[in-house]
Amino acid sequence: MASLLEVSDWERIARQELERRATRIVQSLDDGTLEAIASGSLDVRAVCRQVADEIKQTA
């Protein structure tokens, strides 16, 4: 606990962890999907919003 009290930049650490988790998800995608994301023809945020909306509708 004492060493945790010395950490002052929890926000940065949390952002890094979120990025690490997002990277793990991206690593599982196939090449075609990665190419679509990289070229901008697939908007991951828009897809996530659509899925979240669909989940809300079925709940």
C-alpha positions as CSV (number, residue, x, y, z in Angstrom):
1,M,0.0,0.0,0.0
2,A,2.8,2.4,0.8
3,S,4.2,2.1,-2.7
4,L,0.8,2.8,-4.2
5,L,0.6,6.0,-2.1
6,E,3.8,7.2,-3.9
7,V,2.2,7.0,-7.4
8,S,1.0,10.4,-8.4
9,D,-0.1,9.9,-12.0
10,W,-3.0,7.4,-11.9
11,E,-4.7,9.1,-14.8
12,R,-1.8,8.4,-17.2
13,I,-1.5,4.8,-15.9
14,A,-5.2,4.2,-16.5
15,R,-5.0,5.7,-20.0
16,Q,-2.0,3.4,-20.8
17,E,-4.0,0.4,-19.6
18,L,-7.0,1.3,-21.7
19,E,-4.7,1.6,-24.7
20,R,-3.1,-1.7,-23.9
21,R,-6.5,-3.4,-23.8
22,A,-7.6,-1.8,-27.1
23,T,-4.4,-3.0,-28.6
24,R,-5.2,-6.6,-27.5
25,I,-8.6,-6.3,-29.2
26,V,-7.0,-5.0,-32.4
27,Q,-4.4,-7.8,-32.4
28,S,-7.3,-10.3,-32.7
29,L,-8.7,-8.7,-35.9
30,D,-8.0,-10.2,-39.4
31,D,-5.9,-8.5,-42.0
32,G,-8.9,-7.3,-44.0
33,T,-10.4,-5.6,-41.0
34,L,-7.1,-4.0,-40.0
35,E,-6.7,-2.7,-43.5
36,A,-10.2,-1.2,-43.5
37,I,-9.5,0.5,-40.2
38,A,-6.1,1.8,-41.3
39,S,-7.5,3.2,-44.6
40,G,-10.4,4.9,-42.8
41,S,-13.1,2.9,-44.6
42,L,-14.1,1.3,-41.3
43,D,-14.9,3.6,-38.4
44,V,-14.5,1.5,-35.2
45,R,-16.1,4.0,-33.0
46,A,-19.2,4.1,-35.2
47,V,-19.4,0.3,-35.2
48,C,-19.1,0.3,-31.4
49,R,-21.9,2.9,-31.1
50,Q,-24.1,0.8,-33.4
51,V,-23.5,-2.3,-31.4
52,A,-24.1,-0.5,-28.1
53,D,-27.4,0.9,-29.5
54,E,-28.5,-2.6,-30.6
55,I,-27.7,-4.0,-27.1
56,K,-29.7,-1.3,-25.5
57,Q,-32.7,-2.1,-27.8
58,T,-32.7,-5.8,-26.8
59,A,-32.3,-5.1,-23.1
